[in-house]
Amino acid sequence: MGRHGDKDLDVAVNDDGIDLAKRIADSLGAEFAVVPLDAEHGTARIVVRAEPHGYVDISRFKAATIEEDLALRDFTINALALKVSDLLESRNHNVIDVAGGQSDIWARTVRVCSRNAFADDPLRILRAFRFMARLGFEIAAETLTLIPKNVEGLKSVATERVRDELIAILESDSSFPALMKMDEASLFAVVFPELTPMKGCEQNDFHHLDVWFHSLEAVRQMELILETLSSDFGETGEKIRAYVTGEIVPRRQRLALLKLAALFHDSGKPAARFIDAGGRVRFFGHEKISRRIFEESASRLKLSNKEIKSMADIVDGHMRPTMFTARKVSAKAINRLFRRFEKDVVGLLILFLSDLAATQGPARRPGELERAKERVAEALRTLFQTENQPRKKLVSGRDLIAIFQMESGPRLGKLLNRLSELQDLQEIGTREEALAAARKLLAAHYGE
């Protein structure tokens, strides 16, 4: 396919792969280590410790011959083999192709090797959508028809395996088409049953889609926003991209987590929905319910506590940036938003814009999205310009305790935070001004 850069290799042998891997690693020296992967199937990994890092997986045939082994693989595009000797001599035309995998690569098609592929390992269902998302391939029609018949088997698959495939799908730049196909195949009902009530949950006149399809559309809009960062945000776009592609834990980009947050940001709406006296549909407090649903689902998916906290805060706070759609936004309100969400304000604002772009009902005011995007870009530009500038505190907690006979505790913390906020807003700039502000706040019984 001309996709270069992979540093891993899969080797199949008619022997015990673990023993062979150990002998190879021993012969190569200390820079190579062996990790047994599957004792039952004789599979091990040789890891290259030095730069550039890479690995070789060695596994025993699952059948008597390599041809029969390939026929048991998941998809035709993966059922290709080349003798090691041919590989070393660059005789790449000698590919062993028992299932038509090369033709499917040129046709950009994901096709199972057999009708039993998903029954043998239901995780292959998610892998099919991963290849679709990452490679831009289509899944063959006959392969799609097999998915609903085997989707319940995903319930028996180890959670970590399901999580890793979902993350891989969401990390793709264009995962929306795959998510739509997954929905048609009833995957979300199995993987995230908590989202099922969103389907058919009608919204108010600000929306043109029900809650579920609005959330899927928010993912699509997020991908479009991230695709045009340079043109829409200028130099700030690179900072946004660095945040989005960053990792809270190794090998899981925030990009995937933000799309997950987009899917869950309105998950509390079905429970919060009511019709007021004027006949309008309302969802008061849905963000708190959405947070709880996300936390429970993410915990079951075995995301880390840091990932769950970061994205749950964004889900919970996704309504707060609506101030950017108002006629005027105060610097104080923006500063408070930055202080509350810190670096995750970037993710919060990207979700906000995605949510807004996916909300295009008749009650939406013309030009609102464009105005909000301009204000968000300006706010982020200010944030990135000031975040690396060292700022000296004007007064310390010890100063306040000594001068005002305060005690250490929540009230002192609130006062320090308020003084810091006033400094951010450039309303105070000297020690004397900070003490005068503190005296005024304490006189008004601040923090009590």
Secondary structure, DSSP 8 states (H G I E B T S, - for coil): -------EEEEEESS-HHHHHHHHHHHH-TTEEEEEEETTTTEEEEEE-SSS-EEEEEEE-SSSSHHHHHHTSSBGGG-EE--HHHHHTT-GGG-EESS-HHHHHHTTEE-BSSTTHHHH-THHHHHHHHHHHHH--EE-HHHHHHHHHHGGGGGGS-HHHHHHHHHHHHTSTT-HHHHHHHHHTTHHHHH-GGGGGGTT----TT-SS-HHHHHHHHHHHHHHHHHTHHHHHTTHHHHHHHHHH-EEETTEEHHHHHHHHHHHTTTTHHHH-EE-TTS-EE-TTHHHHHHHHHHHHHHHTT--HHHHHHHHHHHHTTTGGGGGGSS---HHHHHHHHHHHGGGHHHHHHHHHHHHHT---TTS-TTHHHHHHHHHHHHHHHHHHHTTS----SS-HHHHHHHH---SSHHHHHHHHHHHHHHHTTS--SHHHHHHHHHHHHHTTTT-
